[in-house]
Amino acid sequence: MSGISLKRSNVAAYFSRQVRRVVVLRFCSPRIPNDNLPKANPNAVPLPRHVAFLRGVSPMNASMPELKRAFELAGFSEVRTLLSSGNVVFSDRARSAQVLRQRAERAMQTHLDRTFITFVRSSEYLQTMLEADPFGEFDLPPGAKCVVAFLRQPCARQLSLPITLDDARILKVVGSEVFVTYVPGPNGPVFMRLLERTFGTDITTRTIDTVRKCAWA
């Protein structure tokens, strides 16, 4: 019995020493003052946000994770892809749409072995455009879909608006954006035929809802 009591006494002494050690380490170890911890810079300015609209992208010809990775390898940060129609939102210090477009197209060619025609707009620009309610001044028919077409350059021609084809109408052109409506029907995407007949094929289109999602992403 004395042996058992001795073993128990040794165990108790061991645990007592461990508890004292933890207490000493917890309360006697030097602490790093909070003032010495790294702090966020309250004056840091977020990088400008941009949206790249790519022409001709679908799940059949482009992987969204691979597309995102190509933009990251181009040096863009906070990259997101939205939907599966070629919408890439990212941050970058550069503000020139042409510079950003060229970097994006080079990155796709390098890392995807192909590129897509790219149209870049700043998120701030898109937000201002949407807040102006570009379709609000028009009396739209029931069931009409609102579409924004993006051009590479501002339209230099004087157009007599609206321009119509069946139930598709080009209502307004502001800078490099064209505002179109159409009523879905059995003849397919008539609005694309109308746009390409008027502006050529170097364009891409998005519904107003998609533009809105991208502008605030």
Secondary structure, DSSP 8 states (H G I E B T S, - for coil): -HHHHHHHHHHHHHHHHHHHHHHHHHHHS----GGGS----TT-----EEEEEETT--TTT--HHHHHHHHHHTT-EEEEEETTTTEEEEE-S---HHHHHHHHHHHHHHHHSS---EEEEEHHHHHHHHHT-TTTTS---TT-EEEEEEESS---S---S-EEETTEEEEEEETTEEEEEE---TT--HHHHHHHHHH-SSEEEEEHHHHHHHHT-
